[in-house]
Amino acid sequence: MAAQASEDLQKLDQAMESYEVELNGTMHPVKCIRNLNGHNIDQHVIHGGKSVPIVKGGDQTKMEEGEVFAIETFGSTGKGYVREDMETSHYALVPNASPVPLRLSSAKNLLNVINKNFGTLPFCRRYLDRLGQDKYLLGVRR
């Protein structure tokens, strides 16, 4: 079964890249974003550590019986690659990370809000805005 799943995953890029999107009257080919992957899901940890590539030639992932995976596809009309040298857009607490002492009360309060509302699930600044948080950038950096 794992061999079949791996074979099927390798076809995702072919399927996605067989499409086009019309933007402002111009057709653009869809490309897989090659450096984003699906992943396994562990208990209380959405990104469990194993990656599932969606493109040919990606690292092979051995799926074990009983594991749960998120098979995610990411498409773009751009270059098909996410640059990591830009501003951070998503955050998540690292499960089982060593505690870091927080001196700022605003950072401590923000950590409580994050723990209460997201736990180890990823979130973005927009979610903090919706919760009524403001002036949290320093706290997020801590």
N, CA, C and O atoms as a GROMACS GRO file, in nm:
protein
  568
    1MET      N    1   0.082  -0.119   0.000
    1MET     CA    2   0.000   0.000   0.000
    1MET      C    3   0.086   0.126   0.000
    1MET      O    4   0.057   0.221  -0.072
    2ALA      N    5   0.194   0.126   0.081
    2ALA     CA    6   0.283   0.242   0.086
    2ALA      C    7   0.347   0.267  -0.050
    2ALA      O    8   0.365   0.382  -0.090
    3ALA      N    9   0.383   0.161  -0.121
    3ALA     CA   10   0.444   0.176  -0.253
    3ALA      C   11   0.346   0.242  -0.349
    3ALA      O   12   0.384   0.329  -0.428
    4GLN      N   13   0.219   0.202  -0.343
    4GLN     CA   14   0.118   0.261  -0.430
    4GLN      C   15   0.097   0.408  -0.396
    4GLN      O   16   0.084   0.492  -0.485
    5ALA      N   17   0.093   0.440  -0.266
    5ALA     CA   18   0.075   0.580  -0.225
    5ALA      C   19   0.190   0.665  -0.277
    5ALA      O   20   0.168   0.775  -0.326
    6SER      N   21   0.312   0.615  -0.266
    6SER     CA   22   0.428   0.689  -0.314
    6SER      C   23   0.420   0.712  -0.464
    6SER      O   24   0.452   0.820  -0.513
    7GLU      N   25   0.378   0.609  -0.536
    7GLU     CA   26   0.363   0.621  -0.682
    7GLU      C   27   0.257   0.725  -0.718
    7GLU      O   28   0.276   0.806  -0.809
    8ASP      N   29   0.146   0.722  -0.645
    8ASP     CA   30   0.039   0.819  -0.670
    8ASP      C   31   0.084   0.962  -0.640
    8ASP      O   32   0.049   1.055  -0.712
    9LEU      N   33   0.163   0.978  -0.534
    9LEU     CA   34   0.211   1.111  -0.499
    9LEU      C   35   0.300   1.169  -0.608
    9LEU      O   36   0.296   1.289  -0.633
   10GLN      N   37   0.378   1.086  -0.671
   10GLN     CA   38   0.467   1.133  -0.776
   10GLN      C   39   0.388   1.183  -0.897
   10GLN      O   40   0.443   1.256  -0.980
   11LYS      N   41   0.262   1.144  -0.909
   11LYS     CA   42   0.179   1.188  -1.022
   11LYS      C   43   0.112   1.323  -0.994
   11LYS      O   44   0.057   1.386  -1.085
   12LEU      N   45   0.117   1.368  -0.869
   12LEU     CA   46   0.052   1.494  -0.836
   12LEU      C   47   0.107   1.611  -0.916
   12LEU      O   48   0.031   1.695  -0.963
   13ASP      N   49   0.238   1.615  -0.930
   13ASP     CA   50   0.296   1.728  -1.003
   13ASP      C   51   0.251   1.728  -1.149
   13ASP      O   52   0.225   1.834  -1.206
   14GLN      N   53   0.241   1.610  -1.209
   14GLN     CA   54   0.196   1.602  -1.348
   14GLN      C   55   0.053   1.651  -1.361
   14GLN      O   56   0.020   1.724  -1.454
   15ALA      N   57  -0.032   1.611  -1.267
   15ALA     CA   58  -0.172   1.653  -1.273
   15ALA      C   59  -0.184   1.804  -1.254
   15ALA      O   60  -0.253   1.871  -1.331
   16MET      N   61  -0.118   1.856  -1.153
   16MET     CA   62  -0.129   1.999  -1.126
   16MET      C   63  -0.075   2.082  -1.241
   16MET      O   64  -0.135   2.182  -1.280
   17GLU      N   65   0.038   2.041  -1.296
   17GLU     CA   66   0.102   2.121  -1.400
   17GLU      C   67   0.038   2.102  -1.537
   17GLU      O   68   0.085   2.158  -1.636
   18SER      N   69  -0.069   2.024  -1.544
   18SER     CA   70  -0.142   2.011  -1.669
   18SER      C   71  -0.250   2.120  -1.682
   18SER      O   72  -0.322   2.125  -1.782
   19TYR      N   73  -0.261   2.207  -1.582
   19TYR     CA   74  -0.363   2.311  -1.580
   19TYR      C   75  -0.303   2.449  -1.605
   19TYR      O   76  -0.183   2.472  -1.590
   20GLU      N   77  -0.394   2.540  -1.643
   20GLU     CA   78  -0.359   2.682  -1.659
   20GLU      C   79  -0.464   2.764  -1.586
   20GLU      O   80  -0.575   2.717  -1.558
   21VAL      N   81  -0.428   2.887  -1.554
   21VAL     CA   82  -0.518   2.979  -1.486
   21VAL      C   83  -0.522   3.109  -1.566
   21VAL      O   84  -0.418   3.157  -1.611
   22GLU      N   85  -0.641   3.164  -1.583
   22GLU     CA   86  -0.653   3.293  -1.651
   22GLU      C   87  -0.653   3.404  -1.547
   22GLU      O   88  -0.736   3.407  -1.457
   23LEU      N   89  -0.558   3.496  -1.561
   23LEU     CA   90  -0.548   3.612  -1.473
   23LEU      C   91  -0.542   3.737  -1.559
   23LEU      O   92  -0.452   3.753  -1.641
   24ASN      N   93  -0.640   3.823  -1.539
   24ASN     CA   94  -0.646   3.949  -1.616
   24ASN      C   95  -0.638   3.926  -1.766
   24ASN      O   96  -0.571   4.000  -1.838
   25GLY      N   97  -0.707   3.822  -1.812
   25GLY     CA   98  -0.714   3.794  -1.956
   25GLY      C   99  -0.594   3.720  -2.013
   25GLY      O  100  -0.590   3.696  -2.134
   26THR      N  101  -0.497   3.684  -1.931
   26THR     CA  102  -0.378   3.613  -1.978
   26THR      C  103  -0.373   3.476  -1.912
   26THR      O  104  -0.397   3.461  -1.792
   27MET      N  105  -0.341   3.375  -1.993
   27MET     CA  106  -0.330   3.239  -1.940
   27MET      C  107  -0.190   3.217  -1.882
   27MET      O  108  -0.090   3.256  -1.942
   28HIS      N  109  -0.184   3.155  -1.765
   28HIS     CA  110  -0.058   3.126  -1.697
   28HIS      C  111  -0.054   2.978  -1.660
   28HIS      O  112  -0.152   2.925  -1.609
   29PRO      N  113   0.058   2.911  -1.685
   29PRO     CA  114   0.069   2.770  -1.644
   29PRO      C  115   0.076   2.760  -1.491
   29PRO      O  116   0.131   2.848  -1.425
   30VAL      N  117   0.021   2.654  -1.438
   30VAL     CA  118   0.029   2.626  -1.294
   30VAL      C  119   0.153   2.542  -1.270
   30VAL      O  120   0.178   2.445  -1.342
   31LYS      N  121   0.231   2.580  -1.171
   31LYS     CA  122   0.350   2.505  -1.135
   31LYS      C  123   0.339   2.460  -0.990
   31LYS      O  124   0.285   2.531  -0.906
   32CYS      N  125   0.389   2.340  -0.962
   32CYS     CA  126   0.397   2.294  -0.824
   32CYS      C  127   0.501   2.377  -0.750
   32CYS      O  128   0.606   2.410  -0.806
   33ILE      N  129   0.472   2.409  -0.627
   33ILE     CA  130   0.574   2.474  -0.544
   33ILE      C  131   0.660   2.361  -0.488
   33ILE      O  132   0.618   2.285  -0.402
   34ARG      N  133   0.781   2.354  -0.539
   34ARG     CA  134   0.869   2.239  -0.518
   34ARG      C  135   0.926   2.228  -0.377
   34ARG      O  136   0.968   2.119  -0.338
   35ASN      N  137   0.930   2.335  -0.301
   35ASN     CA  138   0.988   2.324  -0.168
   35ASN      C  139   0.883   2.329  -0.056
   35ASN      O  140   0.916   2.357   0.059
   36LEU      N  141   0.758   2.303  -0.090
   36LEU     CA  142   0.654   2.281   0.010
   36LEU      C  143   0.603   2.139  -0.007
   36LEU      O  144   0.590   2.090  -0.119
   37ASN      N  145   0.574   2.074   0.104
   37ASN     CA  146   0.536   1.932   0.100
   37ASN      C  147   0.417   1.905   0.190
   37ASN      O  148   0.379   1.987   0.273
   38GLY      N  149   0.360   1.787   0.170
   38GLY     CA  150   0.268   1.732   0.267
   38GLY      C  151   0.351   1.680   0.383
   38GLY      O  152   0.474   1.691   0.382
   39HIS      N  153   0.285   1.624   0.484
   39HIS     CA  154   0.358   1.581   0.604
   39HIS      C  155   0.274   1.483   0.684
   39HIS      O  156   0.153   1.471   0.665
   40ASN      N  157   0.342   1.413   0.775
   40ASN     CA  158   0.266   1.328   0.865
   40ASN      C  159   0.215   1.412   0.982
   40ASN      O  160   0.265   1.521   1.010
   41ILE      N  161   0.114   1.359   1.049
   41ILE     CA  162   0.053   1.426   1.163
   41ILE      C  163   0.066   1.334   1.283
   41ILE      O  164   0.020   1.220   1.280
   42ASP      N  165   0.128   1.385   1.388
   42ASP     CA  166   0.140   1.311   1.513
   42ASP      C  167   0.036   1.363   1.610
   42ASP      O  168  -0.026   1.467   1.587
   43GLN      N  169   0.017   1.290   1.719
   43GLN     CA  170  -0.080   1.334   1.818
   43GLN      C  171  -0.039   1.470   1.875
   43GLN      O  172   0.072   1.486   1.926
   44HIS      N  173  -0.127   1.568   1.865
   44HIS     CA  174  -0.107   1.705   1.913
   44HIS      C  175   0.002   1.781   1.838
   44HIS      O  176   0.044   1.888   1.882
   45VAL      N  177   0.049   1.726   1.726
   45VAL     CA  178   0.153   1.793   1.647
   45VAL      C  179   0.114   1.783   1.500
   45VAL      O  180   0.118   1.675   1.441
   46ILE      N  181   0.074   1.896   1.442
   46ILE     CA  182   0.024   1.895   1.304
   46ILE      C  183   0.133   1.863   1.203
   46ILE      O  184   0.106   1.797   1.103
   47HIS      N  185   0.257   1.908   1.226
   47HIS     CA  186   0.369   1.877   1.137
   47HIS      C  187   0.459   1.778   1.208
   47HIS      O  188   0.545   1.817   1.288
   48GLY      N  189   0.438   1.649   1.179
   48GLY     CA  190   0.503   1.543   1.255
   48GLY      C  191   0.648   1.516   1.224
   48GLY      O  192   0.714   1.448   1.304
   49GLY      N  193   0.702   1.564   1.115
   49GLY     CA  194   0.844   1.543   1.089
   49GLY      C  195   0.875   1.471   0.959
   49GLY      O  196   0.983   1.491   0.903
   50LYS      N  197   0.783   1.389   0.910
   50LYS     CA  198   0.805   1.323   0.781
   50LYS      C  199   0.742   1.409   0.672
   50LYS      O  200   0.631   1.458   0.687
   51SER      N  201   0.814   1.427   0.562
   51SER     CA  202   0.763   1.506   0.450
   51SER      C  203   0.715   1.417   0.338
   51SER      O  204   0.766   1.306   0.318
   52VAL      N  205   0.616   1.465   0.265
   52VAL     CA  206   0.562   1.395   0.149
   52VAL      C  207   0.576   1.486   0.029
   52VAL      O  208   0.501   1.582   0.015
   53PRO      N  209   0.673   1.458  -0.059
   53PRO     CA  210   0.693   1.546  -0.175
   53PRO      C  211   0.580   1.533  -0.276
   53PRO      O  212   0.514   1.429  -0.285
   54ILE      N  213   0.557   1.641  -0.351
   54ILE     CA  214   0.454   1.637  -0.456
   54ILE      C  215   0.516   1.646  -0.594
   54ILE      O  216   0.443   1.657  -0.693
   55VAL      N  217   0.646   1.642  -0.602
   55VAL     CA  218   0.713   1.653  -0.732
   55VAL      C  219   0.800   1.530  -0.757
   55VAL      O  220   0.845   1.463  -0.664
   56LYS      N  221   0.822   1.501  -0.884
   56LYS     CA  222   0.913   1.393  -0.922
   56LYS      C  223   1.051   1.420  -0.866
   56LYS      O  224   1.096   1.534  -0.862
   57GLY      N  225   1.117   1.316  -0.823
   57GLY     CA  226   1.253   1.331  -0.775
   57GLY      C  227   1.265   1.377  -0.631
   57GLY      O  228   1.376   1.395  -0.582
   58GLY      N  229   1.153   1.396  -0.563
   58GLY     CA  230   1.159   1.434  -0.422
   58GLY      C  231   1.203   1.317  -0.337
   58GLY      O  232   1.200   1.202  -0.381
   59ASP      N  233   1.244   1.347  -0.215
   59ASP     CA  234   1.286   1.241  -0.124
   59ASP      C  235   1.172   1.143  -0.102
   59ASP      O  236   1.057   1.183  -0.085
   60GLN      N  237   1.204   1.016  -0.102
   60GLN     CA  238   1.104   0.913  -0.077
   60GLN      C  239   1.072   0.906   0.072
   60GLN      O  240   1.163   0.906   0.154
   61THR      N  241   0.946   0.899   0.105
   61THR     CA  242   0.901   0.890   0.243
   61THR      C  243   0.840   0.753   0.264
   61THR      O  244   0.751   0.712   0.190
   62LYS      N  245   0.887   0.683   0.365
   62LYS     CA  246   0.830   0.552   0.395
   62LYS      C  247   0.714   0.571   0.492
   62LYS      O  248   0.731   0.617   0.605
   63MET      N  249   0.596   0.536   0.444
   63MET     CA  250   0.476   0.547   0.526
   63MET      C  251   0.458   0.417   0.602
   63MET      O  252   0.458   0.309   0.543
   64GLU      N  253   0.442   0.428   0.732
   64GLU     CA  254   0.424   0.312   0.818
   64GLU      C  255   0.276   0.293   0.848
   64GLU      O  256   0.200   0.389   0.850
   65GLU      N  257   0.236   0.170   0.871
   65GLU     CA  258   0.098   0.140   0.906
   65GLU      C  259   0.059   0.217   1.031
   65GLU      O  260   0.134   0.221   1.128
   66GLY      N  261  -0.059   0.277   1.028
   66GLY     CA  262  -0.109   0.352   1.143
   66GLY      C  263  -0.073   0.500   1.142
   66GLY      O  264  -0.127   0.576   1.223
   67GLU      N  265   0.017   0.542   1.054
   67GLU     CA  266   0.052   0.684   1.047
   67GLU      C  267  -0.057   0.760   0.972
   67GLU      O  268  -0.128   0.704   0.888
   68VAL      N  269  -0.068   0.887   1.003
   68VAL     CA  270  -0.164   0.975   0.938
   68VAL      C  271  -0.086   1.082   0.864
   68VAL      O  272   0.008   1.141   0.919
   69PHE      N  273  -0.124   1.108   0.739
   69PHE     CA  274  -0.054   1.206   0.657
   69PHE      C  275  -0.150   1.310   0.601
   69PHE      O  276  -0.265   1.279   0.569
   70ALA      N  277  -0.102   1.432   0.590
   70ALA     CA  278  -0.171   1.538   0.518
   70ALA      C  279  -0.106   1.545   0.380
   70ALA      O  280   0.010   1.585   0.368
   71ILE      N  281  -0.179   1.506   0.279
   71ILE     CA  282  -0.128   1.513   0.142
   71ILE      C  283  -0.167   1.650   0.089
   71ILE      O  284  -0.282   1.674   0.052
   72GLU      N  285  -0.070   1.741   0.087
   72GLU     CA  286  -0.096   1.879   0.050
   72GLU      C  287  -0.030   1.911  -0.083
   72GLU      O  288   0.083   1.871  -0.109
   73THR      N  289  -0.102   1.983  -0.164
   73THR     CA  290  -0.047   2.031  -0.290
   73THR      C  291  -0.047   2.183  -0.287
   73THR      O  292  -0.139   2.245  -0.234
   74PHE      N  293   0.056   2.241  -0.343
   74PHE     CA  294   0.069   2.385  -0.347
   74PHE      C  295   0.102   2.425  -0.489
   74PHE      O  296   0.201   2.380  -0.546
   75GLY      N  297   0.018   2.511  -0.547
   75GLY     CA  298   0.041   2.556  -0.683
   75GLY      C  299   0.066   2.704  -0.691
   75GLY      O  300   0.029   2.780  -0.601
   76SER      N  301   0.128   2.745  -0.801
   76SER     CA  302   0.163   2.885  -0.820
   76SER      C  303   0.166   2.916  -0.969
   76SER      O  304   0.186   2.827  -1.052
   77THR      N  305   0.146   3.042  -1.001
   77THR     CA  306   0.168   3.086  -1.139
   77THR      C  307   0.305   3.153  -1.149
   77THR      O  308   0.339   3.210  -1.252
   78GLY      N  309   0.382   3.145  -1.042
   78GLY     CA  310   0.516   3.205  -1.041
   78GLY      C  311   0.621   3.101  -1.075
   78GLY      O  312   0.601   3.017  -1.163
   79LYS      N  313   0.733   3.108  -1.007
   79LYS     CA  314   0.847   3.022  -1.037
   79LYS      C  315   0.836   2.883  -0.978
   79LYS      O  316   0.915   2.794  -1.011
   80GLY      N  317   0.739   2.862  -0.889
   80GLY     CA  318   0.723   2.728  -0.830
   80GLY      C  319   0.817   2.703  -0.714
   80GLY      O  320   0.854   2.589  -0.688
   81TYR      N  321   0.855   2.809  -0.646
   81TYR     CA  322   0.948   2.795  -0.535
   81TYR      C  323   0.919   2.907  -0.434
   81TYR      O  324   0.904   3.023  -0.474
   82VAL      N  325   0.910   2.873  -0.307
   82VAL     CA  326   0.887   2.973  -0.203
   82VAL      C  327   1.022   3.020  -0.151
   82VAL      O  328   1.104   2.939  -0.106
   83ARG      N  329   1.043   3.150  -0.156
   83ARG     CA  330   1.168   3.206  -0.102
   83ARG      C  331   1.154   3.223   0.048
   83ARG      O  332   1.051   3.268   0.097
   84GLU      N  333   1.258   3.186   0.119
   84GLU     CA  334   1.254   3.194   0.264
   84GLU      C  335   1.334   3.313   0.318
   84GLU      O  336   1.365   3.318   0.437
   85ASP      N  337   1.366   3.408   0.231
   85ASP     CA  338   1.445   3.523   0.275
   85ASP      C  339   1.358   3.645   0.299
   85ASP      O  340   1.408   3.757   0.315
   86MET      N  341   1.228   3.624   0.300
   86MET     CA  342   1.138   3.735   0.318
   86MET      C  343   1.085   3.735   0.461
   86MET      O  344   1.125   3.652   0.542
   87GLU      N  345   0.996   3.826   0.492
   87GLU     CA  346   0.938   3.837   0.625
   87GLU      C  347   0.859   3.710   0.660
   87GLU      O  348   0.793   3.652   0.573
   88THR      N  349   0.866   3.669   0.784
   88THR     CA  350   0.792   3.551   0.830
   88THR      C  351   0.643   3.580   0.827
   88THR      O  352   0.598   3.686   0.871
   89SER      N  353   0.566   3.486   0.774
   89SER     CA  354   0.422   3.504   0.768
   89SER      C  355   0.346   3.409   0.859
   89SER      O  356   0.232   3.438   0.897
   90HIS      N  357   0.406   3.297   0.896
   90HIS     CA  358   0.339   3.198   0.980
   90HIS      C  359   0.430   3.157   1.094
   90HIS      O  360   0.553   3.153   1.081
   91TYR      N  361   0.368   3.128   1.205
   91TYR     CA  362   0.442   3.090   1.326
   91TYR      C  363   0.378   2.964   1.384
   91TYR      O  364   0.264   2.931   1.353
   92ALA      N  365   0.453   2.895   1.469
   92ALA     CA  366   0.400   2.780   1.544
   92ALA      C  367   0.493   2.754   1.661
   92ALA      O  368   0.614   2.771   1.650
   93LEU      N  369   0.435   2.711   1.772
   93LEU     CA  370   0.517   2.670   1.884
   93LEU      C  371   0.582   2.537   1.851
   93LEU      O  372   0.519   2.450   1.790
   94VAL      N  373   0.705   2.520   1.891
   94VAL     CA  374   0.776   2.395   1.869
   94VAL      C  375   0.741   2.302   1.984
   94VAL      O  376   0.771   2.332   2.100
   95PRO      N  377   0.678   2.187   1.954
   95PRO     CA  378   0.643   2.094   2.062
   95PRO      C  379   0.769   2.046   2.134
   95PRO      O  380   0.871   2.021   2.070
   96ASN      N  381   0.761   2.032   2.262
   96ASN     CA  382   0.870   1.980   2.346
   96ASN      C  383   0.997   2.064   2.340
   96ASN      O  384   1.105   2.013   2.370
   97ALA      N  385   0.987   2.190   2.301
   97ALA     CA  386   1.104   2.278   2.299
   97ALA      C  387   1.141   2.316   2.442
   97ALA      O  388   1.055   2.323   2.530
   98SER      N  389   1.268   2.339   2.464
   98SER     CA  390   1.312   2.384   2.596
   98SER      C  391   1.252   2.521   2.624
   98SER      O  392   1.252   2.607   2.536
   99PRO      N  393   1.201   2.542   2.744
   99PRO     CA  394   1.142   2.673   2.776
   99PRO      C  395   1.247   2.783   2.770
   99PRO      O  396   1.363   2.764   2.809
  100VAL      N  397   1.205   2.897   2.722
  100VAL     CA  398   1.291   3.015   2.714
  100VAL      C  399   1.236   3.116   2.813
  100VAL      O  400   1.116   3.145   2.811
  101PRO      N  401   1.320   3.171   2.901
  101PRO     CA  402   1.269   3.270   2.996
  101PRO      C  403   1.225   3.397   2.924
  101PRO      O  404   1.299   3.452   2.843
  102LEU      N  405   1.105   3.441   2.955
  102LEU     CA  406   1.052   3.563   2.894
  102LEU      C  407   1.048   3.672   3.002
  102LEU      O  408   0.981   3.656   3.104
  103ARG      N  409   1.119   3.779   2.978
  103ARG     CA  410   1.126   3.888   3.077
  103ARG      C  411   1.013   3.989   3.059
  103ARG      O  412   0.966   4.049   3.156
  104LEU      N  413   0.970   4.006   2.935
  104LEU     CA  414   0.866   4.105   2.907
  104LEU      C  415   0.728   4.048   2.940
  104LEU      O  416   0.694   3.937   2.899
  105SER      N  417   0.651   4.123   3.014
  105SER     CA  418   0.515   4.075   3.048
  105SER      C  419   0.430   4.064   2.923
  105SER      O  420   0.343   3.977   2.915
  106SER      N  421   0.454   4.151   2.823
  106SER     CA  422   0.376   4.142   2.699
  106SER      C  423   0.406   4.011   2.626
  106SER      O  424   0.316   3.953   2.566
  107ALA      N  425   0.531   3.965   2.630
  107ALA     CA  426   0.566   3.838   2.566
  107ALA      C  427   0.503   3.721   2.641
  107ALA      O  428   0.456   3.626   2.579
  108LYS      N  429   0.501   3.728   2.774
  108LYS     CA  430   0.438   3.622   2.855
  108LYS      C  431   0.288   3.616   2.826
  108LYS      O  432   0.232   3.508   2.811
  109ASN      N  433   0.224   3.733   2.819
  109ASN     CA  434   0.080   3.738   2.790
  109ASN      C  435   0.051   3.682   2.651
  109ASN      O  436  -0.045   3.609   2.632
  110LEU      N  437   0.135   3.719   2.555
  110LEU     CA  438   0.117   3.670   2.418
  110LEU      C  439   0.132   3.519   2.413
  110LEU      O  440   0.054   3.451   2.346
  111LEU      N  441   0.231   3.465   2.483
  111LEU     CA  442   0.250   3.320   2.487
  111LEU      C  443   0.126   3.251   2.545
  111LEU      O  444   0.086   3.145   2.496
  112ASN      N  445   0.066   3.309   2.646
  112ASN     CA  446  -0.058   3.252   2.702
  112ASN      C  447  -0.171   3.254   2.600
  112ASN      O  448  -0.246   3.157   2.589
  113VAL      N  449  -0.183   3.362   2.524
  113VAL     CA  450  -0.286   3.372   2.419
  113VAL      C  451  -0.262   3.265   2.312
  113VAL      O  452  -0.355   3.198   2.268
  114ILE      N  453  -0.135   3.250   2.272
  114ILE     CA  454  -0.101   3.150   2.169
  114ILE      C  455  -0.131   3.010   2.219
  114ILE      O  456  -0.192   2.930   2.148
  115ASN      N  457  -0.088   2.979   2.341
  115ASN     CA  458  -0.115   2.846   2.398
  115ASN      C  459  -0.265   2.818   2.406
  115ASN      O  460  -0.309   2.708   2.373
  116LYS      N  461  -0.342   2.916   2.450
  116LYS     CA  462  -0.487   2.898   2.468
  116LYS      C  463  -0.559   2.879   2.334
  116LYS      O  464  -0.650   2.797   2.323
  117ASN      N  465  -0.518   2.956   2.232
  117ASN     CA  466  -0.593   2.958   2.106
  117ASN      C  467  -0.538   2.866   1.997
  117ASN      O  468  -0.613   2.822   1.911
  118PHE      N  469  -0.408   2.837   1.999
  118PHE     CA  470  -0.348   2.762   1.889
  118PHE      C  471  -0.272   2.637   1.933
  118PHE      O  472  -0.262   2.541   1.857
  119GLY      N  473  -0.219   2.637   2.055
  119GLY     CA  474  -0.135   2.525   2.095
  119GLY      C  475  -0.018   2.514   1.999
  119GLY      O  476   0.055   2.612   1.979
  120THR      N  477   0.001   2.397   1.939
  120THR     CA  478   0.111   2.379   1.844
  120THR      C  479   0.067   2.399   1.698
  120THR      O  480   0.145   2.376   1.606
  121LEU      N  481  -0.058   2.440   1.676
  121LEU     CA  482  -0.105   2.465   1.540
  121LEU      C  483  -0.043   2.593   1.485
  121LEU      O  484  -0.026   2.690   1.559
  122PRO      N  485  -0.010   2.595   1.357
  122PRO     CA  486   0.044   2.718   1.297
  122PRO      C  487  -0.060   2.830   1.299
  122PRO      O  488  -0.180   2.806   1.294
  123PHE      N  489  -0.010   2.953   1.307
  123PHE     CA  490  -0.097   3.071   1.306
  123PHE      C  491  -0.021   3.184   1.238
  123PHE      O  492   0.100   3.176   1.219
  124CYS      N  493  -0.094   3.290   1.203
  124CYS     CA  494  -0.031   3.406   1.142
  124CYS      C  495  -0.073   3.531   1.220
  124CYS      O  496  -0.161   3.525   1.305
  125ARG      N  497  -0.010   3.641   1.190
  125ARG     CA  498  -0.038   3.765   1.263
  125ARG      C  499  -0.183   3.808   1.249
  125ARG      O  500  -0.240   3.866   1.342
  126ARG      N  501  -0.243   3.780   1.135
  126ARG     CA  502  -0.385   3.814   1.115
  126ARG      C  503  -0.473   3.748   1.220
  126ARG      O  504  -0.570   3.808   1.266
  127TYR      N  505  -0.439   3.625   1.260
  127TYR     CA  506  -0.516   3.556   1.363
  127TYR      C  507  -0.504   3.627   1.498
  127TYR      O  508  -0.600   3.636   1.574
  128LEU      N  509  -0.383   3.677   1.527
  128LEU     CA  510  -0.365   3.752   1.652
  128LEU      C  511  -0.445   3.881   1.649
  128LEU      O  512  -0.503   3.921   1.750
  129ASP      N  513  -0.448   3.947   1.532
  129ASP     CA  514  -0.529   4.069   1.516
  129ASP      C  515  -0.676   4.040   1.547
  129ASP      O  516  -0.741   4.117   1.617
  130ARG      N  517  -0.726   3.928   1.494
  130ARG     CA  518  -0.867   3.892   1.514
  130ARG      C  519  -0.899   3.864   1.660
  130ARG      O  520  -1.014   3.879   1.704
  131LEU      N  521  -0.797   3.823   1.736
  131LEU     CA  522  -0.816   3.799   1.880
  131LEU      C  523  -0.803   3.927   1.961
  131LEU      O  524  -0.811   3.923   2.084
  132GLY      N  525  -0.784   4.041   1.893
  132GLY     CA  526  -0.773   4.169   1.962
  132GLY      C  527  -0.634   4.199   2.013
  132GLY      O  528  -0.616   4.294   2.089
  133GLN      N  529  -0.537   4.121   1.973
  133GLN     CA  530  -0.399   4.147   2.015
  133GLN      C  531  -0.343   4.263   1.932
  133GLN      O  532  -0.372   4.274   1.813
  134ASP      N  533  -0.264   4.347   1.995
  134ASP     CA  534  -0.194   4.452   1.923
  134ASP      C  535  -0.057   4.471   1.986
  134ASP      O  536  -0.033   4.427   2.099
  135LYS      N  537   0.031   4.534   1.915
  135LYS     CA  538   0.168   4.557   1.962
  135LYS      C  539   0.233   4.426   2.008
  135LYS      O  540   0.293   4.420   2.115
  136TYR      N  541   0.221   4.323   1.925
  136TYR     CA  542   0.271   4.190   1.962
  136TYR      C  543   0.399   4.151   1.890
  136TYR      O  544   0.453   4.043   1.917
  137LEU      N  545   0.450   4.233   1.799
  137LEU     CA  546   0.566   4.195   1.719
  137LEU      C  547   0.689   4.164   1.805
  137LEU      O  548   0.761   4.067   1.777
  138LEU      N  549   0.713   4.244   1.906
  138LEU     CA  550   0.827   4.217   1.993
  138LEU      C  551   0.808   4.085   2.066
  138LEU      O  552   0.903   4.007   2.080
  139GLY      N  553   0.686   4.060   2.111
  139GLY     CA  554   0.657   3.934   2.179
  139GLY      C  555   0.672   3.814   2.087
  139GLY      O  556   0.722   3.710   2.131
  140VAL      N  557   0.630   3.825   1.962
  140VAL     CA  558   0.644   3.715   1.867
  140VAL      C  559   0.792   3.687   1.842
  140VAL      O  560   0.831   3.571   1.830
  141ARG      N  561   0.873   3.790   1.834
  141ARG     CA  562   1.017   3.770   1.813
  141ARG      C  563   1.081   3.698   1.930
  141ARG      O  564   1.176   3.622   1.912
  142ARG      N  565   1.031   3.722   2.050
  142ARG     CA  566   1.088   3.656   2.168
  142ARG      C  567   1.049   3.510   2.168
  142ARG      O  568   1.086   3.436   2.259
   0.00000   0.00000   0.00000
